[in-house]
Structure formats: C-alpha cells, structure tokens
C-alpha cells in the first residue's frame, strides 16, 4: 500500500552549505533547481562565503544567500591554520543561528571549507545532513563530514569515502538546468558546416593564465589554417591580451572574461580545451563533448588529473599535463581534429556514456525518501505514545 506523503515534505526547508568556487557552487545550484522542480513549495537557503563570484551568481539565479565568517585550513601556514581552528567554533555558532532562524529540516553540504561549520552545526542540532562530493578524490571537508552524514553522494564510481560504505550513493555530479537544456544538441556539424571546427576554451570561472599563454603561442601555427573558429573564456586579467592575439593572427574568435550562457557556448563547440574540474568534466560528459583536458597542477592532491584520467583511459577525452603544455603541441592537436572528424565524433560519443544528466534529481529524490522515513519513524513513536496522525488527503 502506498503511504501518503507526510506534511513536512510540502514545507521542507533546505540549507545548501559550501561554495566559494564554481566547482562547489554550480552543483549546489543544480540541486536547488531540482528541489524546486520536485517540491515547488520548498524553501532553499545557501550559506557560504562572501566571495563576489558566489554572491553575484546566486543573486542572478534568485537564490537566498547568507554568509558566515570562516577561514580556510588546508594549504595555509601554521599561524593561519591555528587562526582557522580558533575561528571555527565561532563559525559553527553563526551557522546554528542562521539554521535555526531559517527553520531548516535538511542540510546539503557541497564541499568547500564553509560547508564544515554549517554541517557540524546542523548535526549538533539533530538536523539531517547529507554531503555531495564532486571529485574522484574527496576533499578534506567532505572527508571530515562523512561520518556525520546520513548519505554521501559521489560523482565517480571509484570514489572512496571514510565511514560506512552503505551510506555512499553513486549519483553523478549535478549539472545546472541552463546546461542540461542543451543536452543532445550538436555543434556546427548539424548546420551543414562540416568544414569548420569550433573550439571552446575554458579555464574555469576565473580563466587560466597558462592555457591562455599556450593558446596565444598556438596561434602562430594556426594563423594560416582555414576552417577554425574559437570561443574563449579568458578570465578578466587576460581578456585584452587574448583579444588582441586573435585579431593580430586573423583567427576568428569570440572572447569574453566569463560566459554566463555557458550552455549555449557548449552547444556551439566541437572541441573543448579546458581544466578538469569536476563540474567541467560532468558538463562535457552530459553534453557529449570531445575534450582536451589540461588539469590544474596545483589542485588539492592533484584531483583534476585523477578526474580526467577516468575519461582518458576509456578514449572519452585527451589530456595534456601542464608541464607538457606548449603552443606547438596544442596547435598540432587542433589541426589533427580539424582533419580527423571521425576521431572527434568517437571521443564525443564515448564522453556521453559517462554523463549522468539526472544526477541532481537522483539526489533530491533520495533526500526526500530519507526525510519521509524520518517522519514515519517519528510518527510511529507518536502512535506508541497514544497520539494519532491523520494521513494527508490527496488534495493536500
């Protein structure tokens, strides 16, 4: 017999904790979008940092956002680590006040150091906590929170988390709706432009200086190559120099420091040259895009290279390590794919096999199941005490 939905689910209030960078923030946004789709009356609050990128992005998306004062622990000197430890209890107190004022029923940690005090505060209050890990190698925050979480959602099959393995759920990495809209849409090949190759260059939300330099050097060899078109997200610092480089070499390109309509840019591209952050990897896979990954070499515990290797070993992507990155290598790869379209199509199809377009909804539906079970358990206790619960009618 199907059990009626407890009233609490219709009044669910969810805190999404963490962010700071696009790699943590964008999956959180995807989860929030899925929550609103599944439970339209649900309230969502982001609690994170006061970084301009985070505040601006969430404001544009229309999500409520509050900040706590917290300092990063990893990768800092001894004194900074001590300061981070001193500040942490105060950050937990801030989080508890915000959670209580919002009336949260569930906290979803999406990584980043600001997620830790929020999740700890929620756990101390007896509020259910789940965490979502984007990378194949878990970050320090999620490793610390794993034992407090009711569920751990991972993006890669080989991700290993501490604690009870039964809590781990392979969901994939949530992808924003604005990107999912373009899933299944191909690039210039669909518009009869078989002779052209559109290359999308992404260095993350802030750009990547080393990739920009390598592309500028590659233009020396690509200047006389016909059939190329570039779309380049440069970051703010290199925008003017990169724009001038394309003009000087006569290579067509659309240059911006940051693309807000990234889904549309993905759809136009035949080939991506990009970092291997978990969000970029997930988006490229869902959209079925051929990629040349250039992992950021200073990512924590080299997790970007590990992310990329999952696809590379299956023929779903190429990779250039930053120590091997130069203009000539990049130019020759671009020229190869310009004249070997079948190799490009094969790589794109292999990438699509790794995509999990329903990751966000998988997480949301599982969270709702967890909350329903919690409510039914509480209601059964009420029944034992002699109190009765009225099942909601179909119209409720």
N, C-alpha and C positions, 0 to 999 in steps of 0.2 A: 504493500500500500504506500502510495506517495505521500510524504509528510508535508504539510503546509509550511510555507516559509515563515520563520519567526519574524516578528515585527521589527526587531533590531536591524535586520539586514536592510530594510527600507529606510532606516535612519542612520546608516553606517557613516562614521566619520573616520577618515584615514589620514594619517600623517605619513608623508614620504620624506625620509631623512637622508641627507647627504647631498652630493652635487659638487659644486666648485668648478669642475671641468665638464665639457660636453660628454665625455665618456661615461660619467656617472649621471649627469643631469638628463640627457636625452632618453635613456631607458626609463627613468622615473617619470618623464613626461608621457612616454608611451603607456606606462602602467596607469597613470592618472586618466588618460584618454579612454582606456579600456574600462576603467571603473565607471566613468560617466556613461559610457555606452551600455554597460551591463546593468548598472543601478543608477538611473538618472537622478534620483533624489539624494545621492550620496554627496557628502562634503569632503573635499580634499585640501589639505594644507601642506605646503612644502616648508620644511625647516632646514636651513643650511647656512651658507656663508653670506657675507656681504660683498662678494666679488661682483663687479659691474656686469660681467657676462651672465652670471646666474640671475641677477636681479632683472636685467633687461629682457632676457629670454623668457622668463616666467611671466613678467608683466605683459609682454606681447602675446603670450598664449592665454592670458586671462586667469592665471592661477594665483591664489593667495600664497604669500611667501613671507616668512618671518626668519630672522637671523639670531644666532647665538654667538657669543664670543668664545672662540676656541682656537688653540694653536696646534699646528701640525707637529707630530712627534718624529716621524720617520725622516731620515736623511738630514737631520739637523745636528749641530754641535751639542756638546754636553750641557752647556748652560741653557740652550734653547729647549733641550729635552726636559731638563728639570723644570723650566718655566711651564712647559706644556703639561707636566704632571701636576704642578701647583694649580694651574687654571682649570684642569679637568673637573674637579668636584663642583666648582662654580658653574661650569658649563652644564653639568647634569642638573643643578638646581634651576638654571634658566629653562632648560628643556622641560622639566617637570611642571613648571608654572605654565608654560605655553601649551603643553599637552592637556593639562587639567582645564585650562580656560577654553580650549577648543573642544574638549569632551571626546577625545579620540577613543575609538574602540580597537584600532589596529595600527601598528607602525610598520612601515615597509622601509628597510634600510637598503640603499642602493650604492653604498660604498662612499669613500671619501672620509676624511678624518672627522668631519662634522656629524657624520651618522652615529658615531660611537656614543657620545653623551646622550643623544636622543633615545637610542635603543636601550641603553642602560637605564635611563630614567623611566622609560615605559615598562621595562621588566620589573623594576623596583615597585612600580605601581600596580603590578599584576595585569598589565595590558599585553595582549598577544603581540609578539614580534616575529616578523619574517625578514629574510635578507635575500638580496639578489646579487649574484656575482657575475660580472661581465666577462672576465678574462679566464684563460685556461689555468693560470696560476693565481690563486686567490690573493687579494690584497690583505695587508696587515689588519685593517679594520674588520673585515669580514671574518678573518681567521679568529680574531678575538671574540667576535659576537656569535660565532657559530654555535657555541654551547648554550647560549641564551635563546636562540631562535627556535620557533616551532617548526619552521620549514626553511630550507635553503634551496633557492632556485639557481641552477647553474646553466651556463651557455654552451659548454663543451662537454662531450661525453667523458673525457679523461680528467676532468677537474676533480681534485681530491680535497675534501674539506675535513677539518677535525671534528670529532664528536661522533654522534650516532649516524651511520650511513643511511639509515631508514628515513631520515629527515630530508635527504637530498632528492630533489626533483629536477630532471633534465627538461628544462622549459625552452631553452634557446634565449637569445638576448633580445629583449623587446625593441621593436622598431617603431618610430613615430608614424602617425597616420599620414602626415604630409609626404613621407617617403613611400609608405605602403600603397598609396594611391597610384603610384607609377609602376607597381609590380606587374610584370608581364608585358610592359610596353618596351619595344626595342628602339634602337637608335636610328641614325641616318639611313641604315640599310633598308628600313621599312618605307622610306620615302624615295626610293629609287636612286639614292646617292651611293651606289656601290663603290665608286671610285674614291670616296672621301673617307678619312679616318678622323674621328673626333676624339681627342684626348683630354680627359678631365684630370686636373692636377690638384690634389688636396693635401694640405699639410696639417690638418686638424683645424680646430676653431680659431687658432691663433696664427696659422701658417707654419711653415718650416723653412728656415733660412737656408739650410744645407741643400734641401731639394730645390729651392729657388735658384741657388747658385749653379747647381748641376744642370737645370733646365736652360738657364741662360747660356752656359757653355755648350750645351747640345744644339742650340740654335745656330751656331757657326756651321755645323754639318748639315742641318736641316733646312737652311735658307733656300737652297735650290730644289728642295723636294716638293713636288706638287701633290695635292690631294690631302693636305694636313690642315686640321683646324683645332685650336686649343681653347679650352676653358680653364682658367687658372685662378684658384683661391690662394692669394699670396700672403694674407695677413697684412696688417696695417703698415708695418715697418718697410716692407719691400715692394709695396704696390707701385710706386712711381718708377722705381728702377726696372721692375719687370715689364711694366707697360712700355717703357722706352726701349727695352731689349727686343720685344716683339716688333715694334714699329721699325727699329733700325734694321732688322733682318727681313722685313717684309713678310712675316708669318702671321696669318690671321689669328686673332685671339680675343676673347672677352675676359678682361681682368677685373677682379673685384677683391677687396680685402676679405670679405666674408659673404657667402651666398645664403640668404635667408630662405630662398626657394630651392633648397638643395635637391629635392626630389626631381624637379624639372631638369636640373643640370645632370643628374644621374641618367635620366631618360634619354638625353641627347648623346650621351657618351658611348663610344665603342670600347674604349680602353681607359682604365683608371691607373694613375700613378699616385700612390698615397702611402701614408703611415699605416700601421697595422693595429691601431687601437681597436678595442672590441666592438665599438659602435660602427666604425667604418667597415670592419670585416663583416658584421652582421647585415648591414645595409647592402653592401655589394653582393653578398650571397643571396639575400631575398630578391634582389632585382636581377640577379643573374648577369653580373658584370665581370668581364675579364680584368684582372688586376696585376699590376707590378707593385708589390709591397716593398716599401723601404722602411723597415722598423726603426723606431726611435731608439738609439742605442743606450740611452740613459733612463729608459723606463724602468720602474721598480722591478728588480730581479729579472730583467730582460723579458718581461712578459709579452711585449709586442712581437718579438721574434718567435716566441712559442705559439702565439696566436696564429701568425702567418704560416708557420710550418704545418699546421693541421691541414690547410688547404693546399699548400705547395706539394706535399708528399702524394696527394691524390690527383695532381695535374689540374687543380682548380685555380691556380694562381702562379705567378712568377715572383721572385724575390731578389732584391739586391741589398746586401748588407751595406751599411753606411760607409764602412771602411773601404768598400769596393766601388763606391758611387763616384762617377765622373761623367762629364758631358759626352764623351765618345761612347761609353757603354750604354748610356741612356738613348742616345741618338740611334745607335745600331738596333737596339730592341724595338724602337718605334718604327724604324724603317722595315724591320722584319715583319712586324704585324701589319704594316701597310700593304705588303705584297703577299702575305700568307693569311688570308681572311679565315680559312677553314680552321687554322690553329687557334685563331682568336675566338671563333664560334664554339669550338670544342671546349676551350677553357671556361667560357661563359656558361655553357651548359653544365659543366662539372661544378662550377661555383653554385649554380642554382640548386643543386642537390643538397647543399649544406644549409640552405635557407630555411628558417622557421618563422614564416610570416604570422603565425598565430601565437607567438611567444607571450605577448602581453596578456591576451585573453586567457591563455592557459594558466598564467599566474593568478589572474583575478578570480577565475572560476574556482581554482584550488583554495584561494584565500576565503572565498565565500563558503566553501564546504567546511573549512576549518571553523569559521565563525558559527555556522549552523550547528555543528557538532558541539561546540562550546555552549551554545544557547540551550540545546536539547539536554545536555548534561545538567546545566543549571536548573532547567525546568523540571527535570526528573527529581532533583533534590527538593524543589518546592513541592512536588507531588508527595514526596515522602513525608514532608512536614505537615501535610493535610491541606495545603493550598492548591487551588486548581488554576490551570491555564487554559484560556479559550483560544483554540486554533483560529487564526485569521480566516475570514471568508474569502471567496475567490475575488471579490472586488477590492480587498484591502491591499 
